[in-house]
């Protein structure tokens, strides 16, 4: 089984501004091993989606966003009229 090694720099927050990885001191360098099989595993792919269900969910979400937009505009207009009233 082959592995991929990832080298990263674990520095406390705010220690450096925009430091590059080559500037990481040895004390903060960490390495983790990831199985290559876990990265290329095909059984974990997305399941087949039913297009009608996806369309219903998208339509419902879109209607809710438009509804909140219109309610927000209406509330804004009422507040504007009260302020200028």
N, CA, C and O atoms as CSV, one atom per row, in Angstrom:
chain,resi,resn,atom,element,x,y,z
A,1,UNK,N,N,0.858,-1.169,0.000
A,1,UNK,CA,C,0.000,0.000,0.000
A,1,UNK,C,C,0.905,1.234,0.000
A,1,UNK,O,O,1.779,1.366,0.857
A,2,UNK,N,N,0.697,2.123,-0.949
A,2,UNK,CA,C,1.529,3.333,-1.022
A,2,UNK,C,C,0.893,4.456,-0.215
A,2,UNK,O,O,-0.320,4.510,-0.014
A,3,UNK,N,N,1.759,5.341,0.235
A,3,UNK,CA,C,1.304,6.460,1.051
A,3,UNK,C,C,1.804,7.772,0.470
A,3,UNK,O,O,2.820,7.824,-0.224
A,4,UNK,N,N,1.067,8.825,0.771
A,4,UNK,CA,C,1.444,10.180,0.403
A,4,UNK,C,C,1.737,10.915,1.697
A,4,UNK,O,O,0.949,10.854,2.641
A,5,UNK,N,N,2.865,11.607,1.748
A,5,UNK,CA,C,3.237,12.348,2.945
A,5,UNK,C,C,2.982,13.832,2.714
A,5,UNK,O,O,3.404,14.398,1.706
A,6,UNK,N,N,2.291,14.447,3.655
A,6,UNK,CA,C,1.962,15.866,3.575
A,6,UNK,C,C,2.740,16.583,4.666
A,6,UNK,O,O,2.650,16.231,5.842
A,7,UNK,N,N,3.500,17.585,4.268
A,7,UNK,CA,C,4.290,18.372,5.201
A,7,UNK,C,C,3.595,19.716,5.385
A,7,UNK,O,O,3.310,20.409,4.408
A,8,UNK,N,N,3.322,20.085,6.628
A,8,UNK,CA,C,2.673,21.359,6.889
A,8,UNK,C,C,3.326,22.029,8.084
A,8,UNK,O,O,4.061,21.401,8.846
A,9,UNK,N,N,3.050,23.298,8.229
A,9,UNK,CA,C,3.660,24.107,9.279
A,9,UNK,C,C,2.579,24.470,10.297
A,9,UNK,O,O,1.623,25.170,9.965
A,10,UNK,N,N,2.729,23.997,11.527
A,10,UNK,CA,C,1.742,24.244,12.570
A,10,UNK,C,C,2.279,25.338,13.495
A,10,UNK,O,O,2.975,25.067,14.474
A,11,UNK,N,N,1.935,26.574,13.155
A,11,UNK,CA,C,2.437,27.740,13.872
A,11,UNK,C,C,1.297,28.338,14.681
A,11,UNK,O,O,0.170,28.386,14.188
A,12,UNK,N,N,1.542,28.795,15.900
A,12,UNK,CA,C,0.490,29.466,16.667
A,12,UNK,C,C,-0.056,30.673,15.909
A,12,UNK,O,O,0.679,31.345,15.187
A,13,UNK,N,N,-1.325,30.937,16.076
A,13,UNK,CA,C,-2.002,32.012,15.358
A,13,UNK,C,C,-1.332,33.356,15.630
A,13,UNK,O,O,-1.036,33.696,16.775
A,14,UNK,N,N,-1.101,34.106,14.569
A,14,UNK,CA,C,-0.554,35.452,14.711
A,14,UNK,C,C,0.954,35.505,14.840
A,14,UNK,O,O,1.504,36.585,15.058
A,15,UNK,N,N,1.654,34.370,14.711
A,15,UNK,CA,C,3.100,34.384,14.842
A,15,UNK,C,C,3.743,35.076,13.655
A,15,UNK,O,O,4.638,35.905,13.824
A,16,UNK,N,N,3.294,34.743,12.467
A,16,UNK,CA,C,3.814,35.364,11.250
A,16,UNK,C,C,2.680,36.013,10.495
A,16,UNK,O,O,1.512,35.668,10.678
A,17,UNK,N,N,3.034,36.956,9.644
A,17,UNK,CA,C,2.032,37.563,8.786
A,17,UNK,C,C,1.802,36.689,7.575
A,17,UNK,O,O,0.963,35.788,7.596
A,18,UNK,N,N,2.553,36.960,6.511
A,18,UNK,CA,C,2.398,36.232,5.254
A,18,UNK,C,C,3.674,35.438,4.974
A,18,UNK,O,O,4.300,35.644,3.935
A,19,UNK,N,N,4.069,34.554,5.857
A,19,UNK,CA,C,5.273,33.758,5.688
A,19,UNK,C,C,5.008,32.619,4.708
A,19,UNK,O,O,3.904,32.078,4.650
A,20,UNK,N,N,6.021,32.270,3.951
A,20,UNK,CA,C,5.876,31.155,3.017
A,20,UNK,C,C,6.303,29.871,3.706
A,20,UNK,O,O,6.936,29.909,4.761
A,21,UNK,N,N,5.959,28.734,3.114
A,21,UNK,CA,C,6.229,27.449,3.743
A,21,UNK,C,C,7.722,27.189,3.911
A,21,UNK,O,O,8.121,26.484,4.838
A,22,UNK,N,N,8.551,27.744,3.032
A,22,UNK,CA,C,9.994,27.517,3.130
A,22,UNK,C,C,10.576,28.192,4.372
A,22,UNK,O,O,11.684,27.846,4.783
A,23,UNK,N,N,9.877,29.126,4.971
A,23,UNK,CA,C,10.356,29.845,6.143
A,23,UNK,C,C,9.927,29.172,7.447
A,23,UNK,O,O,10.177,29.718,8.522
A,24,UNK,N,N,9.304,28.032,7.385
A,24,UNK,CA,C,8.801,27.343,8.579
A,24,UNK,C,C,9.970,26.741,9.356
A,24,UNK,O,O,10.732,25.953,8.796
A,25,UNK,N,N,10.129,27.094,10.636
A,25,UNK,CA,C,11.205,26.484,11.424
A,25,UNK,C,C,10.957,24.995,11.643
A,25,UNK,O,O,9.815,24.534,11.614
A,26,UNK,N,N,12.026,24.258,11.859
A,26,UNK,CA,C,11.916,22.804,12.042
A,26,UNK,C,C,11.037,22.423,13.222
A,26,UNK,O,O,10.405,21.367,13.199
A,27,UNK,N,N,10.983,23.251,14.240
A,27,UNK,CA,C,10.189,22.933,15.427
A,27,UNK,C,C,8.695,22.895,15.118
A,27,UNK,O,O,7.949,22.205,15.813
A,28,UNK,N,N,8.239,23.617,14.094
A,28,UNK,CA,C,6.818,23.692,13.766
A,28,UNK,C,C,6.426,22.786,12.598
A,28,UNK,O,O,5.242,22.675,12.281
A,29,UNK,N,N,7.381,22.148,11.964
A,29,UNK,CA,C,7.064,21.299,10.811
A,29,UNK,C,C,6.432,19.993,11.280
A,29,UNK,O,O,6.948,19.326,12.177
A,30,UNK,N,N,5.330,19.645,10.673
A,30,UNK,CA,C,4.609,18.403,10.981
A,30,UNK,C,C,4.430,17.623,9.682
A,30,UNK,O,O,4.336,18.204,8.601
A,31,UNK,N,N,4.385,16.326,9.804
A,31,UNK,CA,C,4.218,15.471,8.640
A,31,UNK,C,C,3.165,14.413,8.949
A,31,UNK,O,O,3.196,13.775,10.001
A,32,UNK,N,N,2.238,14.240,8.019
A,32,UNK,CA,C,1.241,13.194,8.177
A,32,UNK,C,C,1.282,12.297,6.943
A,32,UNK,O,O,1.609,12.749,5.846
A,33,UNK,N,N,0.954,11.044,7.131
A,33,UNK,CA,C,0.921,10.076,6.032
A,33,UNK,C,C,-0.534,9.747,5.725
A,33,UNK,O,O,-1.325,9.464,6.624
A,34,UNK,N,N,-0.871,9.789,4.447
A,34,UNK,CA,C,-2.224,9.472,3.987
A,34,UNK,C,C,-2.122,8.308,3.012
A,34,UNK,O,O,-1.298,8.329,2.097
A,35,UNK,N,N,-2.949,7.306,3.204
A,35,UNK,CA,C,-2.956,6.176,2.267
A,35,UNK,C,C,-3.445,6.645,0.911
A,35,UNK,O,O,-4.469,7.321,0.815
A,36,UNK,N,N,-2.734,6.297,-0.114
A,36,UNK,CA,C,-3.122,6.694,-1.464
A,36,UNK,C,C,-4.448,6.075,-1.857
A,36,UNK,O,O,-5.198,6.659,-2.640
A,37,UNK,N,N,-4.746,4.901,-1.323
A,37,UNK,CA,C,-6.018,4.241,-1.609
A,37,UNK,C,C,-7.183,5.069,-1.071
A,37,UNK,O,O,-8.247,5.102,-1.688
A,38,UNK,N,N,-7.000,5.735,0.066
A,38,UNK,CA,C,-8.067,6.547,0.639
A,38,UNK,C,C,-8.353,7.762,-0.230
A,38,UNK,O,O,-9.482,8.252,-0.261
A,39,UNK,N,N,-7.340,8.251,-0.935
A,39,UNK,CA,C,-7.540,9.419,-1.789
A,39,UNK,C,C,-8.204,9.074,-3.111
A,39,UNK,O,O,-8.890,9.913,-3.694
A,40,UNK,N,N,-8.012,7.860,-3.590
A,40,UNK,CA,C,-8.547,7.471,-4.896
A,40,UNK,C,C,-9.672,6.458,-4.796
A,40,UNK,O,O,-9.992,5.804,-5.788
A,41,UNK,N,N,-10.276,6.311,-3.640
A,41,UNK,CA,C,-11.328,5.321,-3.429
A,41,UNK,C,C,-12.570,5.721,-4.214
A,41,UNK,O,O,-13.072,6.834,-4.049
A,42,UNK,N,N,-13.072,4.833,-5.063
A,42,UNK,CA,C,-14.186,5.152,-5.939
A,42,UNK,C,C,-15.550,4.843,-5.329
A,42,UNK,O,O,-16.559,5.354,-5.813
A,43,UNK,N,N,-15.609,4.024,-4.285
A,43,UNK,CA,C,-16.897,3.669,-3.703
A,43,UNK,C,C,-17.524,4.824,-2.950
A,43,UNK,O,O,-18.727,4.808,-2.689
A,44,UNK,N,N,-16.738,5.823,-2.597
A,44,UNK,CA,C,-17.251,6.954,-1.829
A,44,UNK,C,C,-17.782,8.060,-2.735
A,44,UNK,O,O,-17.967,9.188,-2.279
A,45,UNK,N,N,-18.026,7.762,-3.994
A,45,UNK,CA,C,-18.534,8.763,-4.934
A,45,UNK,C,C,-19.962,9.161,-4.560
A,45,UNK,O,O,-20.633,8.472,-3.792
A,46,UNK,N,N,-20.401,10.263,-5.109
A,46,UNK,CA,C,-21.757,10.731,-4.846
A,46,UNK,C,C,-22.772,9.751,-5.409
A,46,UNK,O,O,-22.570,9.203,-6.493
A,47,UNK,N,N,-23.849,9.528,-4.693
A,47,UNK,CA,C,-24.888,8.640,-5.230
A,47,UNK,C,C,-25.638,9.309,-6.384
A,47,UNK,O,O,-25.571,10.526,-6.557
A,48,UNK,N,N,-26.328,8.525,-7.145
A,48,UNK,CA,C,-27.121,9.075,-8.238
A,48,UNK,C,C,-28.273,9.896,-7.666
A,48,UNK,O,O,-28.982,9.444,-6.767
A,49,UNK,N,N,-28.449,11.086,-8.186
A,49,UNK,CA,C,-29.500,11.975,-7.700
A,49,UNK,C,C,-30.694,11.920,-8.633
A,49,UNK,O,O,-30.548,11.836,-9.853
A,50,UNK,N,N,-31.862,11.968,-8.046
A,50,UNK,CA,C,-33.095,12.011,-8.812
A,50,UNK,C,C,-33.314,13.455,-9.250
A,50,UNK,O,O,-33.407,14.350,-8.410
A,51,UNK,N,N,-33.395,13.686,-10.551
A,51,UNK,CA,C,-33.485,15.065,-11.057
A,51,UNK,C,C,-34.753,15.772,-10.600
A,51,UNK,O,O,-34.738,16.988,-10.403
A,52,UNK,N,N,-35.830,15.052,-10.429
A,52,UNK,CA,C,-37.061,15.717,-9.998
A,52,UNK,C,C,-36.939,16.191,-8.547
A,52,UNK,O,O,-37.438,17.261,-8.200
A,53,UNK,N,N,-36.276,15.395,-7.698
A,53,UNK,CA,C,-36.072,15.820,-6.308
A,53,UNK,C,C,-35.146,17.026,-6.234
A,53,UNK,O,O,-35.383,17.952,-5.458
A,54,UNK,N,N,-34.096,17.014,-7.037
A,54,UNK,CA,C,-33.166,18.146,-7.058
A,54,UNK,C,C,-33.882,19.399,-7.538
A,54,UNK,O,O,-33.664,20.482,-6.994
A,55,UNK,N,N,-34.722,19.270,-8.535
A,55,UNK,CA,C,-35.473,20.416,-9.057
A,55,UNK,C,C,-36.424,20.966,-8.005
A,55,UNK,O,O,-36.553,22.182,-7.866
A,56,UNK,N,N,-37.091,20.090,-7.264
A,56,UNK,CA,C,-38.007,20.533,-6.208
A,56,UNK,C,C,-37.264,21.286,-5.105
A,56,UNK,O,O,-37.724,22.330,-4.644
A,57,UNK,N,N,-36.120,20.756,-4.686
A,57,UNK,CA,C,-35.353,21.404,-3.625
A,57,UNK,C,C,-34.826,22.753,-4.094
A,57,UNK,O,O,-34.890,23.733,-3.351
A,58,UNK,N,N,-34.307,22.815,-5.319
A,58,UNK,CA,C,-33.823,24.085,-5.851
A,58,UNK,C,C,-34.961,25.099,-5.957
A,58,UNK,O,O,-34.795,26.259,-5.580
A,59,UNK,N,N,-36.104,24.671,-6.463
A,59,UNK,CA,C,-37.247,25.580,-6.602
A,59,UNK,C,C,-37.727,26.102,-5.262
A,59,UNK,O,O,-38.058,27.281,-5.138
A,60,UNK,N,N,-37.767,25.239,-4.257
A,60,UNK,CA,C,-38.199,25.670,-2.931
A,60,UNK,C,C,-37.193,26.674,-2.350
A,60,UNK,O,O,-37.581,27.702,-1.794
A,61,UNK,N,N,-35.919,26.369,-2.484
A,61,UNK,CA,C,-34.891,27.290,-1.975
A,61,UNK,C,C,-34.929,28.624,-2.687
A,61,UNK,O,O,-34.798,29.673,-2.056
A,62,UNK,N,N,-35.106,28.593,-3.996
A,62,UNK,CA,C,-35.193,29.836,-4.761
A,62,UNK,C,C,-36.405,30.665,-4.336
A,62,UNK,O,O,-36.301,31.883,-4.191
A,63,UNK,N,N,-37.542,30.021,-4.137
A,63,UNK,CA,C,-38.744,30.737,-3.708
A,63,UNK,C,C,-38.560,31.358,-2.324
A,63,UNK,O,O,-39.033,32.467,-2.077
A,64,UNK,N,N,-37.879,30.654,-1.422
A,64,UNK,CA,C,-37.646,31.203,-0.087
A,64,UNK,C,C,-36.742,32.424,-0.160
A,64,UNK,O,O,-36.986,33.414,0.529
A,65,UNK,N,N,-35.696,32.367,-0.990
A,65,UNK,CA,C,-34.796,33.516,-1.134
A,65,UNK,C,C,-35.543,34.717,-1.704
A,65,UNK,O,O,-35.378,35.835,-1.217
A,66,UNK,N,N,-36.362,34.497,-2.729
A,66,UNK,CA,C,-37.133,35.600,-3.318
A,66,UNK,C,C,-38.136,36.146,-2.309
A,66,UNK,O,O,-38.330,37.359,-2.233
A,67,UNK,N,N,-38.773,35.276,-1.536
A,67,UNK,CA,C,-39.722,35.716,-0.528
A,67,UNK,C,C,-39.048,36.608,0.512
A,67,UNK,O,O,-39.563,37.676,0.842
A,68,UNK,N,N,-37.890,36.171,1.030
A,68,UNK,CA,C,-37.181,36.994,2.011
A,68,UNK,C,C,-36.716,38.311,1.411
A,68,UNK,O,O,-36.711,39.335,2.094
A,69,UNK,N,N,-36.323,38.295,0.135
A,69,UNK,CA,C,-35.930,39.534,-0.523
A,69,UNK,C,C,-37.108,40.502,-0.585
A,69,UNK,O,O,-36.960,41.684,-0.273
A,70,UNK,N,N,-38.271,40.004,-0.985
A,70,UNK,CA,C,-39.439,40.879,-1.096
A,70,UNK,C,C,-39.908,41.368,0.271
A,70,UNK,O,O,-40.300,42.527,0.407
A,71,UNK,N,N,-39.875,40.509,1.278
A,71,UNK,CA,C,-40.257,40.925,2.632
A,71,UNK,C,C,-39.280,41.987,3.131
A,71,UNK,O,O,-39.698,42.974,3.737
A,72,UNK,N,N,-37.999,41.796,2.886
A,72,UNK,CA,C,-37.007,42.786,3.295
A,72,UNK,C,C,-37.204,44.115,2.602
A,72,UNK,O,O,-37.068,45.169,3.224
A,73,UNK,N,N,-37.525,44.076,1.318
A,73,UNK,CA,C,-37.802,45.331,0.594
A,73,UNK,C,C,-39.032,46.028,1.157
A,73,UNK,O,O,-39.047,47.248,1.315
A,74,UNK,N,N,-40.071,45.240,1.461
A,74,UNK,CA,C,-41.293,45.832,2.023
A,74,UNK,C,C,-41.038,46.452,3.386
A,74,UNK,O,O,-41.504,47.559,3.654
A,75,UNK,N,N,-40.320,45.771,4.235
A,75,UNK,CA,C,-39.996,46.309,5.557
A,75,UNK,C,C,-39.141,47.564,5.405
A,75,UNK,O,O,-39.323,48.537,6.137
A,76,UNK,N,N,-38.209,47.539,4.455
A,76,UNK,CA,C,-37.378,48.713,4.212
A,76,UNK,C,C,-38.199,49.910,3.766
A,76,UNK,O,O,-37.958,51.036,4.203
A,77,UNK,N,N,-39.170,49.664,2.896
A,77,UNK,CA,C,-40.037,50.767,2.446
A,77,UNK,C,C,-40.868,51.332,3.580
A,77,UNK,O,O,-41.021,52.548,3.692
A,78,UNK,N,N,-41.413,50.452,4.432
A,78,UNK,CA,C,-42.199,50.920,5.572
A,78,UNK,C,C,-41.329,51.739,6.505
A,78,UNK,O,O,-41.753,52.803,6.956
A,79,UNK,N,N,-40.131,51.280,6.808
A,79,UNK,CA,C,-39.233,52.047,7.669
A,79,UNK,C,C,-38.829,53.361,7.034
A,79,UNK,O,O,-38.685,54.366,7.732
A,80,UNK,N,N,-38.643,53.374,5.733
A,80,UNK,CA,C,-38.315,54.626,5.047
A,80,UNK,C,C,-39.467,55.629,5.140
A,80,UNK,O,O,-39.246,56.821,5.349
A,81,UNK,N,N,-40.690,55.137,4.983
A,81,UNK,CA,C,-41.862,56.023,5.099
A,81,UNK,C,C,-42.008,56.551,6.519
A,81,UNK,O,O,-42.364,57.714,6.713
A,82,UNK,N,N,-41.740,55.716,7.510
A,82,UNK,CA,C,-41.840,56.157,8.923
A,82,UNK,C,C,-40.775,57.204,9.196
A,82,UNK,O,O,-41.056,58.210,9.847
A,83,UNK,N,N,-39.567,56.992,8.717
A,83,UNK,CA,C,-38.477,57.921,8.976
A,83,UNK,C,C,-38.730,59.287,8.331
A,83,UNK,O,O,-38.417,60.324,8.916
A,84,UNK,N,N,-39.295,59.278,7.128
A,84,UNK,CA,C,-39.559,60.548,6.417
A,84,UNK,C,C,-40.910,61.132,6.771
A,84,UNK,O,O,-41.199,62.280,6.431
A,85,UNK,N,N,-41.740,60.358,7.447
A,85,UNK,CA,C,-43.109,60.691,7.728
A,85,UNK,C,C,-43.312,61.904,8.516
A,85,UNK,O,O,-44.451,62.268,8.805
